[in-house]
Structures are given as C-alpha cells and as structure tokens.
Amino acid sequence: MIQKSDKRDRATLFRTRLNEALRLRGTSQSALARSVGVDRSTISQLLKGTGARLPNAQVVGECARALGVSADWLLGLTDRPETAADILANTLSLTEAPRALVDEQIFTWHREAAGYKIRHVPAGLPDMLKTRELLEWEYAPHLGRSTEQAIGASEDRLEWMRGTQSDYEIALPLFELHSFIAGEGYYHGLPRDIRQGQVDYLLEITEQLYPRLRLYLFDARRLYSAPVTVFGPLLAVLYIGRNYLAFRDTERVAALTLHFDALVREAAIGARDLPAHIRHCWARTSD
C-alpha cells in the first residue's frame, strides 16, 4: 500500500528545495518574483513560511522554470533536480558520424571505456581488424586524395584500440564474412590478393589476441542487429548512417548489453571455432 506524504513535511521540503535552487542559481527573491509574476512578498512567504499549504501548480511550475529545475523535484516527487529535457539531453545524444575510419568521437568513447569490456556489432568487417590495403580500397571512393592522410591519422588510434586492456567481443553476421571472402555484395570487385591478405591478417590477429579479442558469427536469418557498440556500463551507441545515437542511461545500456549477449549466446560460429571456419570458407573459393 502506498503511503501518502504528510502535507506539512512536503511543504517543508518544498521550502528547503526552493531556497537551495535560489542559492545555486544565484538569483534574488525579487528577480524570482518578476520571473514568476508575483509580488516579492509571495516569494518571501514561500521561502520562510511554516504552514502546510503549498502554492498552486502555476506558481510551482513558474518557479521551476525560472530556476531551471523540475517541479517534481521542488515538490519532493523525485531526487533529481534536472528537468525532463535536461535528463533526456544528458542520457541521449545525436552526433554526426562522418564517413571516415576511427573518427574523434569514436576514439573518445573507446578511451573513456578503457578497461571495460567493449561489445561491438559493426556495420561491416570491423575497421580495427582490417589491413591497410582493404582500408584503402574501401575508403578511397569517399575520401579521394585524403585517403592516405585519413588512414595514416587513424593507424595510431587503431593500434591503441588493439593494444588496450579492454576486452573486445565482436558479433558479425555470417553473411558479412562470407560475402567478403567470396568478393560479393559490398565487396564486389575487391581483388583476390587483398582478400587473401585480409584473411591471413584476420586469422593472425584473432588467434594472437584470443581470448581478449573474441569474434562471433551470428545467423542474421535468425537474429538481427543494427550496428551497435556497448562501452562497458557507461554508454551504448547505435550507428544509423550519418549519425550516432548514444545512450548513457543505465536501463538502455543494460538492454543493449542483453541484446548483444543474446547474439553471442546464439552465435552460429563461436570465437574458438572462427579460425577453422575462415580457413574452410577461403579454401572453397579456390576450388
């Protein structure tokens, strides 16, 4: 059974929080009165009164607006003073996702999460596992003359990500790896020698860095995932093309972590079996 708060206690808490908000905002009673549209004596009574009576909703709302806090916080209905808009802004952000390698934003998030497990569903083969030749083939049409410069600027960041103390779990759709090996779909026209070099490097790095780096293949006909990265308990980021949609609230980070863990749990090819699967698929291309 829900217990109702005593009116006098709620009124006392309202006065305490109104005084606190006024102090933190550095606003005078007169300035607040002008913003709210009441006499200064009304504000003084709200701040120093002793009764159980609360002001009407209009006055509470205007005080909250003027002081940059939520009405619910003034009334003791929440312990968070931020407005709903501020809470949303702090927990959800939309940032630009340039067509580049490891851009500054992505690198900042990786550094912030150093030491935490990072779970990653890439939009294609993960950049941190690509050879320079594949990066050049992939990014040259978008970056033109600046391709070499962009790759050079990103190599140190990619190397840092490979060498960090964070554990990396990567979940990739089966069809993505198969399309790459066969040179089909997105990878149509990719020369065989570049694919051979990438296969060799993929085998080398996944075996060398295991178990700190674990790559799983899931069947997209059974499970689907948008490109997403979960940076430990701190942050979850969806890639939607031209933008990143970043969540910092615990509930959504936990939900996307569970989503990723389901991909790993239901993976068609586990991290231990990945090298053998890559060798088998590559051998078939030469038949």
C-alpha positions as CSV (number, residue, x, y, z in Angstrom):
1,M,0.0,0.0,0.0
2,I,1.4,3.4,-1.0
3,Q,1.8,5.8,1.9
4,K,0.8,9.4,1.4
5,S,3.3,12.1,2.5
6,D,2.4,14.4,5.3
7,K,1.4,17.8,3.9
8,R,3.5,19.6,6.4
9,D,6.6,17.5,5.5
10,R,6.1,18.1,1.8
11,A,5.6,21.9,2.4
12,T,8.8,21.9,4.4
13,L,10.7,20.1,1.7
14,F,9.4,22.5,-0.9
15,R,10.7,25.5,1.0
16,T,14.1,23.8,1.5
17,R,14.5,23.0,-2.1
18,L,13.2,26.3,-3.3
19,N,15.8,28.0,-1.1
20,E,18.5,25.6,-2.4
21,A,17.6,26.3,-6.0
22,L,17.6,30.0,-5.5
23,R,21.0,29.9,-3.9
24,L,22.6,27.7,-6.6
25,R,21.1,29.8,-9.3
26,G,22.4,33.0,-7.7
27,T,19.0,34.7,-8.1
28,S,17.4,37.2,-5.7
29,Q,13.9,36.9,-4.4
30,S,13.0,40.0,-6.4
31,A,14.2,38.5,-9.6
32,L,12.4,35.3,-9.0
33,A,9.2,37.2,-8.2
34,R,9.5,39.1,-11.5
35,S,10.0,35.8,-13.4
36,V,7.1,34.1,-11.8
37,G,4.8,37.2,-12.0
38,V,4.0,37.5,-8.3
39,D,4.9,40.0,-5.5
40,R,8.2,39.7,-3.7
41,S,6.3,39.1,-0.5
42,T,4.7,36.0,-2.0
43,I,8.2,34.6,-2.7
44,S,9.3,35.5,0.8
45,Q,6.3,33.7,2.2
46,L,7.1,30.6,0.1
47,L,10.7,30.6,1.4
48,K,10.1,31.4,5.1
49,G,6.6,30.1,5.8
50,T,5.8,27.5,8.4
51,G,2.4,26.2,7.3
52,A,1.4,23.0,5.5
53,R,0.0,24.9,2.5
54,L,1.7,24.6,-0.9
55,P,1.4,27.2,-3.7
56,N,-0.8,26.4,-6.7
57,A,0.5,24.5,-9.7
58,Q,1.0,27.6,-11.8
59,V,3.4,29.2,-9.2
60,V,5.3,25.9,-8.6
61,G,5.7,25.5,-12.4
62,E,6.9,29.0,-12.9
63,C,9.4,28.8,-10.0
64,A,10.7,25.5,-11.5
65,R,11.1,27.1,-15.0
66,A,12.8,30.3,-13.6
67,L,15.2,28.3,-11.5
68,G,16.0,25.6,-14.1
69,V,14.8,22.7,-12.0
70,S,11.8,20.3,-12.3
71,A,8.6,20.9,-10.5
72,D,8.6,17.3,-9.3
73,W,11.9,17.9,-7.6
74,L,10.6,21.0,-5.8
75,L,7.6,19.0,-4.6
76,G,9.7,16.1,-3.4
77,L,8.4,13.7,-6.1
78,T,12.0,12.9,-7.3
79,D,15.5,13.3,-6.1
80,R,16.7,14.6,-9.5
81,P,16.6,18.4,-9.8
82,E,17.0,18.4,-13.6
83,T,14.1,19.0,-15.9
84,A,12.9,16.1,-18.1
85,A,14.5,17.9,-21.1
86,D,17.9,18.1,-19.3
87,I,17.7,14.5,-18.2
88,L,17.0,13.4,-21.8
89,A,19.8,15.6,-23.1
90,N,22.3,14.0,-20.6
91,T,21.2,10.4,-21.4
92,L,20.6,10.6,-25.1
93,S,22.6,12.4,-27.8
94,L,22.7,12.5,-31.5
95,T,26.2,13.2,-33.0
96,E,27.5,13.3,-36.5
97,A,29.1,10.1,-37.9
98,P,31.5,11.1,-40.7
99,R,32.4,8.6,-43.4
100,A,35.8,8.0,-42.0
101,L,37.9,5.5,-40.1
102,V,38.1,5.9,-36.3
103,D,36.8,9.4,-36.0
104,E,37.5,11.6,-33.0
105,Q,34.1,10.8,-31.3
106,I,34.6,7.0,-31.6
107,F,38.1,7.2,-30.3
108,T,37.0,9.4,-27.4
109,W,34.4,6.8,-26.4
110,H,37.0,4.0,-26.6
111,R,39.4,5.9,-24.3
112,E,36.5,6.7,-21.9
113,A,35.7,3.0,-21.6
114,A,39.4,1.8,-21.3
115,G,39.5,-1.3,-19.1
116,Y,35.8,-2.2,-19.6
117,K,34.5,-4.9,-21.9
118,I,33.5,-3.4,-25.2
119,R,30.8,-5.2,-27.2
120,H,30.6,-4.4,-30.9
121,V,28.3,-5.2,-33.8
122,P,30.0,-3.4,-36.8
123,A,28.3,-2.2,-39.9
124,G,30.7,-4.4,-41.9
125,L,34.1,-6.0,-41.2
126,P,35.4,-4.1,-38.1
127,D,37.9,-1.4,-39.0
128,M,40.2,-2.4,-36.2
129,L,40.7,-5.8,-37.9
130,K,41.3,-4.6,-41.4
131,T,44.5,-4.4,-43.4
132,R,45.7,-1.1,-44.8
133,E,45.1,-2.4,-48.4
134,L,41.4,-3.1,-47.6
135,L,41.0,0.3,-45.9
136,E,42.4,2.0,-49.0
137,W,40.1,0.0,-51.3
138,E,37.1,0.8,-49.1
139,Y,37.6,4.4,-48.3
140,A,39.3,5.8,-51.4
141,P,35.9,6.4,-53.2
142,H,34.7,8.5,-50.3
143,L,37.9,10.3,-49.2
144,G,39.7,10.7,-52.6
145,R,43.1,12.4,-52.3
146,S,42.8,12.5,-48.5
147,T,42.5,8.7,-48.2
148,E,46.2,8.2,-47.3
149,Q,46.1,11.0,-44.8
150,A,43.0,9.7,-43.2
151,I,44.3,6.2,-42.9
152,G,47.6,7.4,-41.5
153,A,45.9,9.5,-38.9
154,S,43.8,6.6,-37.9
155,E,46.5,3.9,-37.7
156,D,47.7,5.1,-34.2
157,R,44.1,5.0,-32.9
158,L,43.5,1.6,-34.4
159,E,46.8,0.3,-32.9
160,W,45.8,1.8,-29.5
161,M,42.4,0.0,-29.6
162,R,44.1,-3.3,-30.5
163,G,46.5,-2.9,-27.6
164,T,44.2,-1.5,-24.9
165,Q,43.4,-3.5,-21.8
166,S,39.7,-3.6,-22.7
167,D,38.2,-7.0,-23.7
168,Y,36.6,-6.9,-27.1
169,E,33.7,-9.0,-28.1
170,I,32.6,-8.6,-31.7
171,A,29.5,-10.1,-33.2
172,L,29.3,-10.2,-37.0
173,P,26.6,-11.6,-39.3
174,L,27.7,-14.8,-41.1
175,F,26.8,-13.3,-44.5
176,E,29.2,-10.4,-44.0
177,L,32.2,-12.7,-43.7
178,H,31.0,-15.0,-46.5
179,S,30.4,-12.0,-48.8
180,F,33.9,-10.7,-48.1
181,I,35.6,-14.0,-48.7
182,A,33.7,-14.5,-51.9
183,G,34.1,-10.9,-53.1
184,E,30.4,-10.5,-53.4
185,G,27.8,-7.8,-52.5
186,Y,29.5,-4.8,-50.8
187,Y,32.9,-6.4,-51.6
188,H,32.3,-7.0,-55.3
189,G,35.4,-6.0,-57.3
190,L,37.7,-6.4,-54.3
191,P,40.9,-8.1,-55.7
192,R,41.6,-11.6,-54.6
193,D,45.1,-10.7,-53.4
194,I,43.6,-8.1,-51.0
195,R,41.1,-10.6,-49.8
196,Q,43.9,-13.2,-49.3
197,G,45.9,-10.7,-47.2
198,Q,42.9,-9.8,-45.1
199,V,42.1,-13.4,-44.5
200,D,45.7,-14.1,-43.3
201,Y,45.6,-11.0,-41.1
202,L,42.2,-11.9,-39.6
203,L,43.5,-15.3,-38.8
204,E,46.7,-13.9,-37.2
205,I,45.1,-11.3,-35.1
206,T,42.1,-13.3,-33.8
207,E,44.4,-16.2,-32.8
208,Q,47.1,-13.9,-31.4
209,L,44.7,-11.7,-29.3
210,Y,42.3,-14.5,-28.2
211,P,40.7,-14.6,-25.6
212,R,41.0,-10.8,-25.1
213,L,39.5,-10.4,-28.5
214,R,36.6,-12.7,-29.4
215,L,34.8,-12.7,-32.7
216,Y,31.5,-14.5,-33.1
217,L,29.4,-15.0,-36.2
218,F,25.6,-15.0,-35.9
219,D,23.0,-16.0,-38.4
220,A,21.1,-12.9,-39.5
221,R,18.2,-15.1,-40.7
222,R,17.5,-16.0,-37.1
223,L,18.7,-12.9,-35.3
224,Y,19.1,-9.3,-36.4
225,S,21.2,-6.5,-35.1
226,A,21.7,-2.9,-36.1
227,P,25.3,-1.7,-35.8
228,V,25.8,-1.0,-32.1
229,T,28.7,-0.7,-29.6
230,V,28.3,-1.1,-25.9
231,F,31.1,0.6,-23.9
232,G,31.0,-1.3,-20.6
233,P,28.3,0.0,-18.3
234,L,28.9,3.6,-19.4
235,L,27.4,4.0,-22.9
236,A,25.7,2.3,-25.8
237,V,25.9,3.7,-29.3
238,L,23.7,2.9,-32.3
239,Y,25.1,3.7,-35.7
240,I,22.3,4.9,-38.0
241,G,24.3,6.1,-41.0
242,R,25.0,9.8,-40.8
243,N,24.7,9.9,-37.1
244,Y,25.5,8.1,-33.8
245,L,22.6,7.7,-31.3
246,A,24.3,7.5,-27.9
247,F,22.6,6.3,-24.7
248,R,24.0,6.9,-21.2
249,D,21.1,5.8,-19.0
250,T,21.6,2.6,-17.2
251,E,18.4,1.0,-18.4
252,R,19.1,1.3,-22.1
253,V,22.7,0.4,-21.8
254,A,21.7,-2.7,-19.9
255,A,19.0,-3.6,-22.5
256,L,21.5,-3.3,-25.4
257,T,24.1,-5.3,-23.4
258,L,21.5,-8.1,-23.1
259,H,20.8,-7.8,-26.8
260,F,24.5,-8.3,-27.6
261,D,24.8,-11.2,-25.2
262,A,21.9,-12.9,-27.0
263,L,23.8,-12.6,-30.3
264,V,26.9,-14.3,-28.6
265,R,24.8,-16.9,-26.9
266,E,23.0,-17.9,-30.2
267,A,26.1,-17.5,-32.4
268,A,26.4,-20.0,-35.2
269,I,30.2,-19.9,-35.1
270,G,31.9,-19.3,-31.7
271,A,35.2,-17.5,-31.2
272,R,37.1,-20.7,-30.7
273,D,35.8,-22.1,-34.0
274,L,36.3,-19.0,-36.0
275,P,39.8,-19.6,-37.5
276,A,38.8,-23.1,-38.7
277,H,35.6,-21.6,-40.3
278,I,37.6,-18.9,-42.1
279,R,40.1,-21.4,-43.4
280,H,37.3,-23.6,-44.6
281,C,35.5,-20.8,-46.4
282,W,38.6,-19.5,-48.0
283,A,39.7,-22.9,-49.2
284,R,36.3,-23.2,-51.0
285,T,37.0,-20.1,-53.1
286,S,39.9,-21.8,-54.8
287,D,38.0,-24.9,-55.7
